[in-house]
């Protein structure tokens, strides 16, 4: 996957992607009211982490019908989406918002760097815009596990994570419970998520600090990143990873629902730790969870409010955006942000519930904050991560039954799978099994590098015929993969099918019981793609398989979108 990750990140810096958000949408937030015919519509793309708060306060703003400089009522059209997607849309000209509010100002120098290359050196946004709300990036950890590491008497940081992953010790060795197993860590993919990019930036800062013997919080240089000891430190931290992913919220849900056997700790936002104590969302939280503020330092997820310096932003739109900005920063709206677990950006608003110790957080933290490096340093850190991330082994299970002939389903799936294969790193392991009324091994699970061309050729020759033996094929592939030692790789199965199972002897309950036997984070995750929009695709079966293994299911995927689904699955690796 190294090539696709590097390509995505470089294209971000040059013209398209930097990642910060965790979900996508192309529709406005709900309950904003409707714009009148003569309204001045001010479009905002914003990081979906703050969606609940933005929806509430934007509805209040729109209800006031504040007149613009031309006398038209101002209407804010606020659209939540991942910050990567929003920056992509802006750079490509597919969307022309007036306001951009990504999850973190880490994006700002990168956005300006990309914009200036095609706009005569001009910046897209001011370098230090107002911040709407704050939430520190933290390491969420089960409280008893944190205590086993010495917390709260001894502060915990990235050096502790690196040392524990390399120690060979289990939680039982530290006085914890044997059923906790090994230390299992998670953070999102840095090409797609704010918490992912801040994770690797903070880890490199910690590695440089350890190498120098003193805390480094600013002035990071490319030469620091290229130090071999820093690379080793990053690799030690990454060794504990169970998988990556696009969504910080997905990690939170998996951790809080599945318990300590699945994830020991994950890089999340402070507000998600607070949310863990919401019994309406997590009624069966197995243990208390706490926010660890890394002793070496961390970043804010600080949600800048940037009015774009773009040709389509008129004076009337700019003044209207400023009115909305002032409304969001007013004490009443800042106070309201507290309800959603965010810290107000205004120092005049006292921090109180739910930002309290009983909800696993410490409002006096973080004590150490890290400066955002320049674009060259961020590039170097991303490259370093690509070289030291955890490798993968993936089994692809592909339906080649007769129904795959409809809507060019198999042809589209072959094309998407070929792109997926070509973007694997040479040392990544790939196996492919096809099935109709019987299963056929197209290529065994082994390093893709030496066999890449042959595998691509084999995939291109597949054609649809026969029935659908889905359950038994997944069962057989899973059992075979389970017999091999986990090793040092992220292990996953990717299943694509477009119809009901017609030829299996086993049942879905037998299969899900097998998948649920291993609830550890290092278990094999089975991602499923319910392919096609018709009624013949067995959505419930595909969802049950993915859920039982702790993976994600993609439902009713039209053939035209299958390439994007494979790309999304790639973010977990």
N, C-alpha and C positions, 0 to 999 in steps of 0.2 A: 504493500500500500504506500510505500514511501513516495513513489513518483506522483501519485494523485494528490497526496497531502502537500507535497512541495509545490506542485502546480497550482493547487487551490490557494495556498498561502501567498505565493509570489504574484498570482493574478490579483489577489486582494490588494497587495501593496501597490501594484502597478495601476490597476483600474477597477477592481471589483471587490473581492471579499476580504474582510476581516471579521472574525466571529465574535459575537458577544451574546446574542440572544439565544433563547432556548425553545422557542416554538414559533410557528409561522401562521400568518393569517393575512388575507387580502381584503378583509371587510372591516368597517369601523367597529369600535367597541359598542356593545349593546347599551340600550337605554340612554342614548345621548339626546334623544328627541329628534325631530325632523327639521330640516332646514326649510325656511320659507322661500318662496320663489325669488325674492329679491335679496336673499341673504348673501353676505360675503363669506364664502366657504374657505376656511383656513385648514389645510390638510396637515396632519402631523403623523409621522411614522415613529413609533416608540417601542422600546424594549418591553416585551410582554410580562416580565417579572413584576411590574407594577400595575398590571391591568386592572385589578379590583379597585385600587385607589383612583386611577385615572378615570375609570368609568363613572365612579360616584361623583367626583368633583367636576368632571366635564359636563355632566348632565345639569349640575347646578349652574355652571357658567352659561351654558347655552340658554337656559331658562330665563336669564336676565335680559337677553336680546340687546346687549350693549351696542350702541351705534358705532360704525366705523367712521373714519374721517370724511367719507362720502355720504354718511347718513344711513348706510345699510346695516341691518342687524348682523352681528358677528356670529358665525356658527363654526365651531371647532369639529372637524371630522378627524377623530383620533383612531388610528389603525394600529393595533398591536401586532408585532411580528418580531422574528429574530433580527438582531442588529446586522448580522451578516447579510440576510436577505434584503433588508432595507437599504443598506449601503450599495448592494449590487443593483437594486432598482434605480437608485439615484444616479450612480455612475453610468449606467447603460442608457439613461434617459427614459426608462419605462415608467418611472414615477417622478412627479415633480412636487414634492411636499414643500411647505413653507418652513416647517419645524421638523427637526430630527432630534430625538431623545434616546440614544442608545443606552445600554446598561452601564457603560463605563466610559470615562474620558480617555481610557487607554486607546480607544479608536481614533481620537481626534487628530493626533499628528499623522497617523497613517492615512486617514481620509484626506487630509490636506495634501499629503505627499502625492496621493493618487490624482486628486483633482487638479493640482497645479501643473501636472504634466500635459494636460490638454486644455488648460485655461490660462496660458501665459503667466505661470507662476503665481496665480492668485490662490488664496486660501478659500476652502469651502465654508469653514466655520471659524469663529474666533477661537483662539487657543485656550481661553479660560472663561467659558460661559458659566452662567449661574447653574448650581446643582439643585435638583428638585428634592430628592430624598437620598438617604444613605443606608447602606447595609454592608457591613464588612464581610469579606470573603473569609470563611472559617473552615476548620477541619471539624466536622461533626463526628462525634465518637460516643459510643455507649458509655455511660457514666462509670460503671464498674471496670470497664477496660481502661478508661482514662486513669482511674484510681490505681489500677495495677501498674501503670507506667509512672506513678508518683504524683499525679495531679490530685488536688490543686496546690500542694506544697511545693512541688517542683514544676516549673513551667515546661510545657511540651512544645516542640518545634519540629521542623523538617529533619533536623539531625537525628531526632529520636525515631522518626519514621524510617529513615535510611538504615539506622543501626539495627532496628528490630527486624526489618525484612532480610538483613544479611546475617543475623545471629543464628538462624536455624532453630530458634526457640519457638514454642507455642505459648498460647495464653496460660496454659496449665503450669508452664515453667516459671511464670511470673506470679503464680498464686491465684490465677483465675480459674474458670471452669473448663474442664476438659472438652466439653461439647462446643466451646467457642472455636476450637480448632486453631488454624494458623491465622496470622495477621492478614486480613484481606482489605484492600484499599481500592478506592475508586475516584476518578475525576473525569470530567468530560473532555471531549476532543478539542484541542486548542485551536483548530481551524474553524470551529463552529460555535464555541461557547465561551462566554466571558470567564466563567469559573475555570475553564480549561486553560485558557491562555494565562490567567493570573496564577494558576497553579504552577506552571512551568517557569514563569518569571520569578515567582517567590522562591521556588526551589533553587534556581540558579543564584539568586541573591544569597540564599543560605549557604550554598556551596562555596561561593566566593568568600563569604564571611568565615567559614570554617578554614579555608585555605589561608586566609590572612591572619586568623587568630583574633579578629575583632569584628564587630557588627558593621556591615556595610548596608546602607539604606539609600544611597544615591550615587550618581557618577559612574554607573556601570558602563564599561567599555567593551567593545568587541573582543579585545585581547583577553579580558577577564573570562568571557564566555568560552573562549577557545582553549583555556587551560585544561589539561588532561585530568587533573584532579576534580575539576568541576563536572566534567563529563561523567566521571565515575560516580560522583555524588548523585547526579541526576539519574543515572542508571540504577543505583541502589534504591532510590525512591520508587522508580517505575516498576521495579521487580515485584512489588506488592500488588500491582494493579490486577483486578479481575477482568475488566474490560473498560473501554472508553464509551463515548456516546455523545449525542447532540444536546441532550436535555438535562440540565441540572435537576429539574423537577422529577425526571424519571429516576435518577439515582435516589433522591429523597424518598420517593414512593416505594421503591424496591427495598431500601434499607429499613424503613420504618414498618413496612408490612411484613417483611420476611425475617427480620431479626438479626442477631449477632452472628449466626452461622453463615449468613449470606454476605454481609459487609461489616467489617469492624469499624471502618471510618470512611468518610467521603468528603470531598471538598464541596461545600454548599455555601449558601448565603445564610447569614444570621437569621433572617426572617423565616427561613424554612425550618430552622431548629425550633423556633417559637411555634411554628405551625404544627410541629410534631406533637405538641401537647393539646392540640385541638381534638377533643374526643369525638366530635362529630365526623372528623376525617380519619383519625387513627384511633378507633375505640379499643384496639387490642395492642397498643404499644408495649412490646415485651419488657423493655427496660427503660429507665430514664436515659435521655441523651443530652449531651452538653456540647457547647461550642468551644472549641479550642482555638485561641488566637495565637498563631505561631510566634514563638518568642523571638525569632529572627525578623519578624515583620510580615505584614500583609497589605492588601490593597482594599480600598473602598469600591464597592459597586455603587457609583455615585450619581448616575442618571443625569448627565448634563442636558440642559435645555438650549439647543443650538438653533438659531434662526439662520437659514442658509443664505450665503452670499452667492445667489444664483440669478440668472437673467429673468426668471419667471417670478421672482419675489418683488412685487411692486411696493411703493411706499405705503399704500393703503394696507396691503397684507402685512407688511413689517410692523406697522403701528398696532394692527389688530393682534398680531402674535405677541407683541410686548404687553398688551393688556391682559392676555391670557396668562402669560408668564407671571405677571405681577399678582394675578389672582391665585395661581398655584403656590406662590411663595408667601401669600398672606397668612397670618397666624391661624385663622380658622381652618384652612385647608392643610396647613402643616400639622396642626393638631390631629386632624382626621387621618393623616398618614400613619400615626401611631397605632391605630386600630388594626392595621394590616401588617404590623411587625416591622415597619420601617422607622428609622431615626429621621426626624425632621432635619432639613439642612440648616434651618434657622437656629442659631444658638440661643435665641430668646424663648424657645419652646422647651420646657423641662421634659426630660425623658422619664417615663413612668410605665405602668402596665400597658401592654404585655411584655415590655422589655425589662423583665425582672429575673432574679436568680431562680425562682421557682420554675421558670420556663427554659432553664438551661443556658441562659446567657448572662453576660457580665457587662452592664452599661458603662463601666469604667474602662473597658477595653475597646479597641486595641491600643496598646501603649506604644507600639512601634509601627510606623507606616513607611511604605516603600515608595520611592519616586518612580514615575513612569519613564522608562528608558526611551531613547530616541528610536526612530524606525529601523536604523541599521542594526542596533542591538537586539531589538525584538525579532528581526529577521534571523539573526545569528542564533538566538535562543530557539526559535522554531526549528531551524536546521539541526541544532544539537539534539533536540527532542526526537526528531525523525530518525536520527542515528542511534538513539539509545532507548527508544520505546520498547515495549514488550512485543515480541513477534507473535504471529498467529498461525493457527492451523484450522482450516475451514473445509467442511464437507458440504458440497452443493448437491441437493436432491432436486431433480428437474422432471416435471411431468411431461411425457411425450405421448400421451394418449390421443385418440382420434379427435377429441373435442378441441385440442390445441390447434387444430387447423383453422378454426373459426377466427375471423377478424385478424388473421396473420399473427395469432397469439404466439406460436412457437417461433416464428421468424423474428418477431420483436424481442422475445425473450433471449434468443440466441445472440442477437446484436448487443443487448444490454449485458449479458453474461460475458461476452467477449471483451467489452470495455472493462468490466470488473476484473477479469483475468489479467489483462494487459497492465493494469495499475497495481498489481501485487508486486511486492519486492521479491527479488530472486530467492531469498531465504525463507519466504513465507511458504507454508505448506497448503496444498490444495488437493482435494479429491472430488470427483464428480460421479454421482450415480444417477442414471435415468430410470424411469419406470413407466410402464403402461400396465399390462396385466402381469408383468414380471419385472424384476429389477435387473439392471445391467450396470456393471462398473465401467464407466468410460475411462477413468484414470484413477489410480490408487492415491492415497493420501501421502504426498511426498513434496519435496521442494519444487516450486513451480519453475525456477530459473532454467534448468536444463531441458525441460519438456514443454515450455510455453508455446512454441510454434505448433508442436504436434497436438497439444490440447485444443488450441484455437481452431485448428483444422478439423478435429473430431467434432467439436461443437457445431461448426458450420454445416456439417453433413447430417445433422439430426433431422428426422422427419416424423410427423405425427401418425400414430396408428394404435389400435387396441384399446383396452379398458384402463381402469385406474386402480392400482394397488398401492394406495398411499400409506395406510396405517402400518402394514407389515414392513414396508420399505424403510420408513422412519425408525421403526423398532429395531430392525436389523443393523442399520447404519449407526444408530445410537449405541447399541450394545457393543458393536465392534470398536467404536471409538472409545468407549468406556473402558475397554480392556487394556488400552494403552496408558502408560503413566502420564499424568498431567504435564510433567516437565516444566519448562519455563515459558510456555506459550498460552495465549488466549485461545480457547477452543470453542468452536461454534459450528452449528449446522444451519444451512439456509435452505428452506423448503419452498418450492413454488408448485402450486397445483390449481387447476381451474374447475374442478368438478367434484362430485360425490365419489366416495370410495366404493368401487363395485367389485373388487377382487381380493380383498384382504380377509384373512381368517380371524385375526385379532380384533379387539374392540377398542374404542377410544378410551374407555375407562382403564383397560389394561395398560395402554400406552401412557396415559397421564400418571398412573400410579408409578410406573417405571421412572418417569421423568422427575417425579416429586420425591423419589427416594434419596436423592442427593440434593440437599437444599443449600449446599455451600456455594459461596461466590465463585469458586473455581470449577463448579460443575459446568457441563456442556450446555450452552444456551442454544435453543432451537428457535430461530427466527422463521416466521411463516409468512408467505405471500398468498393471499386468496385472490387469484388472478382472474380478471374479467368482471364485468358489471352485471352479468345475468344472474338469474335465480338458481342456476345449477351449481354454482360454487358453494362449497360447504363452509360457510363463515364460522359457524360455531365450532366445528372440528379444528379449524386452523387457529382460532383464538385459544381454544383449550390447550393445544399443544404448546403454543408460545408461553401462555401464562404459567403452565405447570413447570416449565424450565426456567422461568424468570427472564424471558426475552420479550421482544416486541412483535406484534402481529400487524400486518398491513392488509387492510380489508378492501375488497372490491376495487382492485387496482386496474384501471383501464390499460390496454396494451401501450398506448401512447405515453404512459407515465412509468413504465416498468424500469427504464434506465435510471430515473430519479430515485426510485425505491432502492435499487441496488447501491446507488451512491449513498443513500441515507444509512443503509445497513453498514456500509464501509466505515461510517463514523464511529462505530463501536470497536473498531480494530485499529 
